[in-house]
């Protein structure tokens, strides 16, 4: 019998402070640049203030990219342009600083943390800090079997919670969340289709490394078959992740929920993180208030999930490479919003002398009006007498 009760997250997660957000709006109205002139940066600055519980907002000083990694058995059907079981190659590229995400992170000064949950490789070939949370080697083929056992799903979920706690305890003030996987977009599409009640063709995209039409049709069939297995377990989110998710997706879901508990903002990257966020929303409806959608990758399942959570992407560059790269591109925008909200000067207050002069001027104007009215009255009386 599992001791994990997902309903606890509903009670533990609070919304960002509404009172602080109103204070941030009032502070913004006092600044020299008119409200609205900075577009979405105004909303971002106010959202950050509410998330931090501080006005003016504090700068983002310790961001961190956290990437959950895993291989998915469904990739064996040829639904991905990459060979099945090859996600470890992507992980090594990130660790060696040769991937798009690691290059961007290096340029932005953001540390990158890779968490292996289910890579299909020998763990001894990777650093201990990467593999210490691994649940299993690869996930099951979700069109015909469960991705995980119930015990493995719980272990992966708890690992995600533990990683969120580790980041919050270390002072991380904002997380860029991404995935490194082969076959992960197929599992993500199944989760989104199941939770949104749509057909496979509506959510099936071309993946990170674009697939051809034949591969897309295979992927669509795989999503359809997995969707049949997902629908009977929609009422239990942990079981749903075990049946059609994977260890990396279960860990990301736990990470998102615990990040909201710890009041640590998260920027979502692509379709995989969006699908996990949608599962997490089913667990705790207030959780999405702690997340930003970094970018629109162009994957239909991502668009469906973000629409369901009412999250509007900050960028629309169609970055599909994964690994948090698209969300990393959005990070400078968030940092800029924080800087502007905190550092723009306020409009000068009127000086006491100016106030006195205005008061005297107002009194003279009133006296002049009264005198004029009196003269007009006398003139009128004179005319009547004539």
VOLOFI-90720 format. One record per residue (C-alpha): residue in one letter; x, y negated, z negated. Coordinates in Angstrom, 1 decimal. Each point is the difference from the previous one (the first is absolute). Layout:
BEGIN
  rest      px      py      pz
     a       X       Y       Z
...
//
This chain:
BEGIN
  rest      px      py      pz
     x     0.0     0.0     0.0
     x     1.5    -3.3     1.1
     x     0.5    -2.7    -2.6
     x     0.0    -2.7     2.7
     x    -3.2    -2.1     0.0
     x    -0.1    -2.4     2.9
     x    -3.0    -1.8    -1.5
     x     2.3    -1.5    -2.6
     x     1.4    -2.3     2.7
     x    -3.3    -1.7     0.4
     x     0.2    -1.2    -3.6
     x     3.7    -0.7     0.0
     x     0.1    -2.2     3.2
     x    -1.1    -3.6    -0.4
     x    -0.4    -2.6     2.7
     x     2.6    -2.8     0.3
     x    -0.8    -2.8    -2.4
     x    -2.9    -2.1     1.5
     x     0.6    -2.9    -2.4
     x     3.6    -0.3     1.0
     x    -1.0     0.1     3.7
     x    -2.3    -3.0    -0.6
     x     2.8    -1.8    -1.8
     x     2.2     0.8     3.0
     x    -2.6    -1.5     2.4
     x    -0.2    -3.1    -2.1
     x     3.7    -0.3    -0.1
     x     0.1     0.4     3.8
     x    -2.5    -2.8     0.4
     x     2.3    -2.4    -1.9
     x     2.9     0.7     2.4
     x     1.1    -2.5     2.7
     x    -0.9     2.3     2.9
     x    -3.8     0.2     0.4
     x    -1.6     3.3    -0.9
     x    -0.5     2.2     3.1
     x     2.9    -1.6     1.9
     x     2.2     3.1    -0.8
     x    -2.6     2.5     1.2
     x     0.2     3.4    -1.6
     x     3.0    -1.0    -2.0
     x    -2.4    -1.9    -2.4
     x    -1.9     3.2    -0.6
     x     3.2     2.1    -0.4
     x     1.4    -2.5    -2.6
     x    -3.3     0.1    -2.0
     x    -0.2     3.8     0.2
     x     3.6     0.3    -1.3
     x    -0.7    -2.4    -2.8
     x    -3.0     2.1    -1.1
     x     2.0     3.2     0.3
     x     2.8    -1.5    -2.1
     x    -2.4    -1.8    -2.4
     x     2.1    -3.1     0.4
     x    -0.4    -3.6     1.4
     x     2.1    -1.1     1.7
     x     0.8     3.4     1.6
     x     3.4     1.5    -0.6
     x     2.3     0.8     2.9
     x     0.3     3.6     1.3
     x     3.4     0.8    -1.3
     x     0.2     3.8    -0.3
     x    -1.9     1.5     3.0
     x     0.6     3.7     0.7
     x    -0.8     2.3     3.0
     x    -1.3     3.4    -1.2
     x    -0.2     2.6     2.7
     x    -1.6     3.4    -0.6
     x     1.2     2.8     2.3
     x    -1.4     3.3     1.1
     x    -0.5     2.5     2.9
     x    -3.4     1.1     1.0
     x    -0.8     3.5     1.3
     x    -2.5    -1.4     2.5
     x     3.0    -1.4     2.0
     x     0.6     3.6     1.1
     x    -3.0    -0.4     2.4
     x     1.8    -2.6     2.0
     x    -2.0    -2.9    -1.3
     x     3.2    -2.1    -0.4
     x     2.6    -1.2     2.4
     x     2.6     1.1    -2.6
     x     0.9     3.7    -0.7
     x    -1.8     1.5    -2.9
     x     2.1     0.0    -3.2
     x     2.3    -2.8     1.1
     x    -0.9    -2.7    -2.4
     x     3.2     0.5    -1.9
     x     1.9    -1.5     3.0
     x    -2.1    -3.1    -0.4
     x     0.8    -0.1    -3.7
     x     3.7     0.3     0.6
     x    -0.2    -2.9     2.5
     x    -1.6    -2.1    -2.7
     x     2.6     1.0    -2.6
     x     2.8    -0.7     2.4
     x    -1.4    -3.5     0.8
     x    -0.6     0.9     3.7
     x    -3.8    -0.2     0.1
     x    -2.2    -3.0     0.8
     x    -1.2    -0.1    -3.6
     x     3.4     0.1    -1.5
     x     1.3    -2.7     2.3
     x    -2.9    -2.3    -0.8
     x     0.3     0.8    -3.7
     x     3.7    -0.8     0.0
     x    -0.6    -3.3     1.8
     x    -2.7    -0.9    -2.5
     x     2.0     1.2    -3.0
     x    -2.6     2.6    -1.0
     x     1.2     3.3    -1.6
     x    -1.5     3.1     1.6
     x    -1.1     3.0    -2.0
     x    -0.7     3.3     1.8
     x    -2.1     2.7    -1.9
     x     0.1     3.5     1.5
     x    -3.3     1.7    -0.7
     x    -0.1     2.8     2.6
     x     2.8    -0.2     2.5
     x     0.6     3.2     1.9
     x     3.7     0.2    -0.7
     x     2.5     1.2    -2.5
     x    -0.2    -2.5    -2.9
     x     3.8     0.4    -0.7
     x     0.7    -2.0     3.1
     x    -1.6    -3.2    -1.4
     x     0.9    -2.1    -3.1
     x    -1.5     1.1    -3.3
     x    -1.9    -3.2    -0.5
     x    -1.8     0.6     3.3
     x    -1.0     3.7    -0.6
     x    -0.7     0.1    -3.8
     x    -3.8    -0.4     0.5
     x    -0.3     2.5     2.8
     x    -3.1     2.2    -0.4
     x     0.5     2.5     2.8
     x     1.7     0.5     3.4
     x    -2.4    -1.3     2.6
     x    -3.8    -0.1    -0.3
     x    -2.5     2.5     1.4
     x    -1.7    -0.1     3.4
     x    -3.1    -1.9    -0.9
     x    -2.2     1.3     2.9
     x     0.1     3.5    -1.3
     x     1.4    -0.1    -3.6
     x     0.3    -2.4    -2.9
     x     2.9    -2.4     0.0
     x     0.7     0.7    -3.7
     x    -1.2     2.1    -2.8
     x    -2.0    -1.8    -2.7
     x     3.1     0.1    -2.3
     x     2.3    -1.4     2.7
     x    -2.5    -2.8     0.7
     x    -0.1    -1.0    -3.7
     x     3.8     0.2    -0.3
     x     0.4    -2.3     3.1
     x    -2.6    -2.4    -1.3
     x     1.7    -0.2    -3.4
     x     3.3    -0.5     1.7
     x    -1.4    -3.1     1.8
     x    -1.3    -1.3    -3.3
     x     3.5     0.5    -1.6
     x     1.7    -1.8     2.9
     x    -2.4    -3.0    -0.4
     x     0.8    -0.1    -3.8
     x     3.8     0.2     0.8
     x    -0.3    -3.0     2.4
     x    -2.2    -2.1    -2.4
     x     2.4     0.8    -2.9
     x     3.0    -1.1     2.0
     x    -1.4    -3.4     0.8
     x    -1.2     0.5     3.5
     x    -2.5    -2.8     0.7
     x    -1.3     1.1     3.4
     x     0.2     3.3     1.9
     x     0.1     0.6     3.8
     x    -1.5     3.4     0.3
     x     0.7     2.3     3.0
     x     0.4     3.6     1.1
     x     2.5     2.1     1.8
     x    -1.7     3.0     1.5
     x    -0.6     2.2     3.0
     x    -3.7     0.9     0.4
     x    -1.0    -2.6    -2.7
     x    -2.2    -2.1     2.3
     x    -2.1     3.1     0.8
     x    -0.7     0.7    -3.7
     x    -0.7    -3.8    -0.5
     x    -2.5     0.1     2.9
     x    -1.8     2.9    -1.6
     x    -0.3    -1.8    -3.4
     x    -1.3    -3.2     1.6
     x    -2.5     1.9     2.2
     x    -1.3     2.0    -3.0
     x    -0.3    -3.1    -2.3
     x    -1.6    -2.2     2.7
     x    -2.3     2.6     1.5
     x     1.4    -0.3     3.6
     x     0.9     2.5     2.7
     x     3.6     1.1     0.8
     x     0.2    -1.9     3.3
     x    -0.8    -3.3    -1.8
     x     3.1     0.2    -2.3
     x     2.6     1.9     2.0
     x     2.8    -2.2     1.2
     x     3.3     0.6     1.8
     x     2.2     0.1    -3.1
     x     3.3    -1.7    -0.9
     x     1.9     1.3     3.1
     x    -2.8    -0.2     2.6
     x    -1.3     3.3     1.3
     x    -1.3     0.8     3.5
     x    -3.6     0.8     0.9
     x     0.3     3.8    -0.5
     x     1.6    -0.4    -3.4
     x    -2.8    -2.5    -0.9
     x    -2.6     2.6     0.9
     x     1.7     2.6    -2.2
     x     0.2    -2.5    -2.8
     x    -3.7    -0.9     0.4
     x    -0.9     3.7    -0.2
     x     2.2     0.5    -3.1
     x    -1.7    -3.0    -1.7
     x    -3.4     1.4     0.9
     x     0.8     3.5    -1.4
     x     1.5    -1.5    -3.2
     x    -3.0    -2.3    -0.4
     x    -2.3     3.0    -0.2
     x     2.1     1.2    -3.0
     x     0.1    -3.4    -1.6
     x    -3.7    -0.8    -0.1
     x    -1.0     2.6    -2.6
     x     2.5    -1.5    -2.6
     x    -0.7    -3.7     0.5
     x    -1.2    -0.4    -3.6
     x     3.4     0.9    -1.5
     x     2.8    -2.2     1.2
     x     2.8     2.1    -1.4
     x    -1.4     3.1     1.7
     x    -0.5    -1.9     3.2
     x     3.8    -0.9    -0.1
     x     0.8     3.7    -0.6
     x    -2.2     1.2     2.9
     x     0.9    -2.4     2.7
     x     2.6    -2.4    -1.3
     x     3.5     1.0    -1.1
     x     2.4    -0.6    -2.8
     x     1.2    -3.3     1.3
     x    -3.5    -1.3     0.4
     x    -1.1     1.2    -3.4
     x     3.1    -1.7    -1.5
     x    -0.8    -3.3     1.8
     x    -3.6     0.1    -1.3
     x     1.2     0.4    -3.6
     x     2.6    -2.7     0.6
     x    -2.6    -2.5     1.2
     x    -2.3     0.7    -2.9
     x     2.7    -0.3    -2.6
     x     1.4    -3.1     1.6
     x    -3.5    -1.6    -0.4
     x     0.0     1.1    -3.7
     x     3.4    -1.6    -0.5
     x    -1.1    -3.1     1.9
     x     2.7     0.4     2.6
     x    -1.0    -1.3     3.4
     x     0.5     2.2     3.0
     x     0.4    -0.8     3.8
     x    -1.4     2.9     2.1
     x     1.8     0.9     3.2
     x    -1.8     2.2     2.5
     x    -2.7     2.6     0.4
     x     1.4     2.5    -2.6
     x     0.1    -2.6    -2.8
     x    -3.4    -1.3     1.1
     x    -1.5     3.5    -0.2
     x     1.4     0.6    -3.5
     x    -1.3    -3.4    -1.0
     x    -3.5     1.0     1.2
     x     0.2     3.1    -2.2
     x     1.1    -2.1    -2.9
     x    -2.9    -2.4     0.5
     x    -2.3     3.0    -0.3
     x     1.6     0.7    -3.4
     x     0.0    -3.6    -1.3
     x    -2.0    -2.7     1.9
     x     2.0    -2.9    -1.4
     x     3.4     1.3     1.1
     x     0.1    -1.6     3.5
     x     0.0    -3.4    -1.7
     x     3.7     0.7    -0.7
     x     1.0     0.8     3.5
     x     0.8    -1.9     3.2
     x    -0.1     1.4     3.5
     x     3.4    -0.9     1.5
     x    -0.7     0.6     3.6
     x    -2.3     1.4     2.7
     x     1.8     3.0     1.5
     x    -2.7     0.6     2.7
     x    -1.0     3.4    -1.4
     x    -3.8     0.3     0.1
     x    -0.1     1.8    -3.4
     x     1.9    -2.8    -1.6
     x    -2.4    -2.6     1.3
     x    -3.0     2.0    -1.2
     x     1.5     0.4    -3.5
     x     1.0    -3.6    -0.4
     x    -3.5    -1.1     1.1
     x    -1.5     2.2    -2.6
     x     2.1    -1.5    -2.7
     x    -0.4    -3.6     1.4
     x     3.7    -0.5     0.4
     x     1.2    -2.2     2.9
     x     3.5     0.7     1.3
     x     2.5    -2.9    -0.4
     x     1.7     0.8     3.3
     x    -1.1     1.5     3.3
     x     3.1     1.1     1.8
     x    -0.9     3.7     0.7
     x     3.0     1.4    -1.9
     x    -0.5     3.8    -0.1
     x     3.5     1.1    -1.0
     x    -1.2     0.6    -3.6
     x     2.5     0.1    -2.9
     x    -1.5    -3.3    -1.3
     x     1.5    -2.0     2.8
     x    -3.2    -1.9     0.9
     x    -0.7    -0.8    -3.6
     x     3.6    -1.2    -0.5
     x    -0.6    -2.5     2.8
     x    -2.9    -1.4    -2.0
     x     2.1    -0.4    -3.2
     x     1.5    -3.4     0.9
     x    -3.5    -1.3     0.6
     x    -1.0     1.0    -3.6
     x     3.2    -1.5    -1.4
     x    -0.6    -3.2     2.0
     x    -3.6    -0.2    -1.5
     x     1.4     0.3    -3.5
     x     2.7    -2.6     0.6
     x    -2.5    -2.6     1.5
     x    -2.5     0.6    -2.7
     x     2.6    -0.5    -2.7
     x     2.2    -2.8     1.4
     x    -2.2    -2.3     2.0
     x    -0.2    -3.3    -2.0
     x    -3.3    -1.3    -1.2
     x    -1.6    -3.3     1.2
     x     1.2    -2.9    -2.2
     x    -2.5    -1.1    -2.7
     x    -1.1    -3.6     0.1
     x     2.2    -2.2    -2.4
     x    -1.7    -1.7    -3.0
     x     0.7    -3.5     1.5
     x    -1.6     1.1     3.3
     x    -3.0     1.3    -1.9
     x    -0.3    -3.4    -1.9
     x     0.3    -1.9     3.2
     x    -2.7     2.1     1.6
     x    -2.3    -0.5    -3.1
     x     0.5    -3.8     0.2
     x    -0.6     0.0     3.7
     x    -3.2     2.0    -0.5
     x    -1.2    -2.5    -2.7
     x     0.8    -3.0     2.3
     x    -1.9     1.7     2.8
     x    -3.0     0.6    -2.2
     x     0.1    -3.6    -1.3
     x     0.3    -1.3     3.6
     x    -3.0     2.0     1.0
     x    -2.0    -1.3    -3.0
     x     1.0    -3.6     0.8
     x    -1.0     0.4     3.6
     x    -3.3     1.5    -1.0
     x    -0.7    -2.9    -2.3
     x     0.8    -2.6     2.7
     x    -2.3     1.8     2.4
     x    -2.8     0.0    -2.6
     x     0.3    -3.8    -0.5
     x     0.0    -0.6     3.7
     x    -3.1     2.1     0.3
     x    -1.8    -2.0    -2.7
     x     1.0    -3.3     1.7
     x    -1.5     1.1     3.2
     x    -3.2     1.0    -1.7
     x    -0.2    -3.4    -1.7
     x     0.3    -1.8     3.3
//
